[in-house]
Structure formats: C-alpha cells, structure tokens
Amino acid sequence: MQIKDIEKLAELAKIELTEEEKKSLQKDMDSILGYVDQIKQARVEDIEIQHENYNVWREDKALKRDFSGPARNASSIADAGGDLIIEQFPDAQPARNASGIADAGGDGIFVKVKKIM
C-alpha cells in the first residue's frame, strides 16, 4: 500500500493526517494486508462445511410467564381491573372521564412513573 492510498482513504474518511500518521497507518495496513494474504493461502478444500445452526451457550426453552394476569393481592389495584405490571406502580389511578368521574366501564388505568430528566 502506497502513501497515496492512505491519503485517498483519509480523504474519503474526511480526516486530516500528518506525514508521521500516514507512515504509521501505511505500516499498519501493510501488516493487516499481509495477514489477509496468509489467510488466503489456507487450504480449505478438504473441509466439509456444516450449515447447522445451534446455540452453543444453552438450549432455548419456552417458559410461560404471566406478566399481565390479575394482581397478586386483592387489596391492590386488582379491584380496578389492574395487571401484575400495573401493581408495581403505587400511584396508579383509574381513568377518568371528561367530568372527572372514575370511568367504571373501562379498564383504563393511568400510572405515574418517576421523572427521568
């Protein structure tokens, strides 16, 4: 790789390089390209390719998780038609209609979450 190649790459990357940086990058690129040449010379004709995909860490297992079932204790938000997720928000309130009256016909619940910003 020539210095002009490094300069072209720097131009494409829109970066400025000193002469010292160009020489250093040329040395690094020559080393990388030398390694690629070694990989190209590897003999792989006798290797059988395996196309089977598998998870090397663990077997995947389908687990039933009920995150939206009824709340665990009867005195909580379950009376308002809440879920396990909503149970985690102590400041949850039932939805209200335009008159400010709790909407008994729906299961809408507003939850109050912490301010993060």
C-alpha positions in Angstrom: 0.0 0.0 0.0 1.4 3.4 -1.0 1.2 6.7 0.8 -1.2 8.0 -1.9 -3.6 5.1 -1.0 -3.5 6.3 2.6 -4.1 9.8 1.5 -7.1 8.7 -0.6 -8.6 6.8 2.4 -8.1 9.8 4.6 -9.9 12.0 2.0 -12.8 9.5 1.9 -12.9 9.4 5.7 -12.7 13.2 5.8 -9.8 13.3 8.2 -6.5 15.0 8.1 -3.3 13.1 8.8 0.2 14.3 9.4 3.1 12.7 7.5 4.0 10.7 10.6 0.4 9.4 10.9 0.4 8.4 7.2 3.6 6.4 7.6 2.3 4.7 10.7 -1.0 3.8 9.0 0.8 2.5 5.9 2.8 0.2 8.2 -0.4 -0.9 10.0 -2.2 -1.5 6.7 0.7 -3.5 5.2 0.7 -5.7 8.3 -3.1 -6.2 8.0 -2.9 -7.0 4.3 0.0 -9.4 5.0 -2.2 -11.2 7.4 -5.1 -11.4 4.9 -2.6 -12.9 2.4 -1.8 -15.6 4.9 -5.5 -16.4 5.4 -5.9 -16.6 1.6 -3.2 -19.3 1.5 -5.1 -21.5 4.0 -6.1 -24.9 2.4 -9.8 -25.5 2.9 -10.6 -27.9 0.1 -10.8 -31.0 2.4 -13.1 -29.4 5.0 -16.7 -30.3 5.0 -18.9 -27.2 5.5 -21.6 -27.6 8.2 -24.7 -25.5 7.8 -26.4 -26.5 11.0 -27.1 -23.6 13.3 -27.2 -24.2 17.0 -26.8 -22.3 20.2 -23.5 -23.1 21.9 -24.5 -21.4 25.2 -27.8 -23.1 26.2 -30.9 -24.7 24.9 -33.8 -22.3 24.3 -36.8 -23.2 26.4 -40.2 -21.7 26.1 -41.3 -20.5 29.5 -44.8 -19.4 30.4 -44.7 -16.0 32.1 -47.8 -14.2 33.1 -46.9 -10.5 33.3 -50.5 -9.3 32.6 -52.5 -11.6 34.9 -54.6 -10.4 37.9 -52.7 -8.6 40.6 -51.4 -10.8 43.4 -53.2 -9.3 46.4 -56.9 -8.4 46.5 -56.4 -5.1 48.3 -54.2 -3.7 45.4 -55.2 -2.4 42.1 -56.9 -5.7 41.1 -60.2 -4.2 42.2 -59.8 -1.7 39.5 -59.1 -4.3 36.9 -55.3 -4.0 37.2 -52.5 -6.2 36.0 -49.3 -7.5 37.5 -47.4 -4.8 35.7 -49.7 -2.0 37.0 -49.4 -3.4 40.5 -45.8 -2.2 40.5 -47.0 1.4 40.3 -48.3 2.5 43.7 -49.6 5.8 42.4 -51.8 4.2 39.7 -55.3 5.8 39.3 -58.3 4.7 37.4 -59.0 6.5 34.2 -61.5 9.4 34.5 -64.0 10.8 32.0 -64.3 14.4 30.9 -66.3 15.2 34.1 -63.5 13.9 36.3 -65.5 10.9 37.4 -63.8 7.5 37.5 -64.6 5.5 34.4 -66.2 2.3 35.8 -67.0 0.9 32.4 -63.4 0.6 31.2 -60.2 -1.0 32.4 -58.1 2.0 31.7 -55.6 2.9 34.4 -53.1 5.7 34.4 -49.8 5.0 36.1 -47.4 7.6 37.5 -43.8 6.9 36.7 -40.6 8.6 38.0 -39.4 11.6 36.2 -36.1 10.7 34.5 -35.0 14.0 33.1 
